[in-house]
Amino acid sequence: MKLDELMKRMQAETIQPGPDIAIQTAYTSDLLSDVMAHAESNSLLITIQAHTNTIAVAFNADIRAVLICHNRPVPDDMKQAAAREHIGIYRTNDNQYVSSWKVYTLLQG
Amino acid sequence: MKNIPIDINESSLVVMDLIFKLKIRDVMTRGLISAKRCDSMHHIQQLMKDNSITGVPIVENKRLYGIISIDDIINALEHGYRDDPAEKHMTTNLVVLDEDMPLSFAINYFDKYGFGRYPVLNARQEVVGIITTRNVNISLLMALIKEIHELESRIEPHPTPDNTYMLKEYHVRQYGFDEAGKASNNLKKFLQEHQHPTRLMRRAAVAAYELEMNLVVHSTGGTLTIIVTQEKVEINVVDHGPGITDVEQAMREGFTTANEWIQSLGFGAGMGLPNARRVSDEFDIESSPDGTRVRSVIYLNPQDAPAT
């Protein structure tokens, strides 16, 4: 499913628009080393880590978009880094568990 | 305590050179705020308040008559003579500096006399400015920054081996989270530009990032050097301590010494070093209390990698 459509169906807020690509899978974790070790390329990251290092990790691991849970505030430097690396940032009030279930259901359906 | 913590006789050559080369006139405040002999203590108090200063020289026709300090104002308030003219209470036994003197004189005077400021006179005995410890500190700091830039620009870069097509050195600060990721992101961009396979790029970026984060989280700062040749990516990390007590334990997944606030940022999960080793074709680590050295190599052609 296209990233844009997936985020619309999730009713997630767009903080920084992501690339126009199809997302096959996602990875949920708040441990950045775990993300780098296990997240698949071209995936979506579901996390509460709203800071620039998340973008650095996403870039290294070929993650194309980040979904921030719990409506955590996204700092400006994170937005700027994401814009520079063409990585999307979206935000939801759901927690990681509910977000993961929704994304999983939408991608399987 | 010394007002300005510089030994004017025994400092480094660079500092000695600066404090003798800089003249009082280069350092002093020129737009002098002064008052006349007939001005009231109250008026001078207002001058100090409006300009955030703690001393006002009494000057007429460029001639210095005295100085009123904040202590004189406090006395005036305490003893109720706010409306007296400055002339009656100013300090007339003055210590002044000459604008042609080197800065070392000012530093010496601040220690010798304990005043907070000195009026500065020119050769014709006219008041041309005032010098405070703040002036001295700021000008010294600016001069040192300039000097350090010059010294750094003279450092020769490492010789680049013939077949190297990228060599970069990054200085990584302890807790420098804002800058972290620069080395690995740059490496990945470089490999992307040279169209290396995605999996390989990711391995190299992961190794660089984990080692970079290790410096940020665990060391007191260090250097990360990336060398890319036709055959391989080599990442060398050297830090200044405190060293890893048990390297074998540190290489085990899940073992961490990171504190809570670092973990709240998503680091210190005890996966950094194991991750870096997993993606590397060659991986060496040695550590002592003086520092840790790590070397990670990733071959650009899988057939070059040693069998593991």
Interface residues (C-beta under 8 A of the other chain):
Chain A: D30 L31 L32 S33 D34 M36 A37 S41 T47 Q49 H51 T52 N53 T54 I55 A56 V57 F59 N60 A61 D62 D77 E85
Chain B: F177 D178 A180 G181 K182 S184 N185 K188 T198 R202 A205 V206 A208 Y209 E210 M213 L265 G266 F267 A269 M271 G272 N275 R278
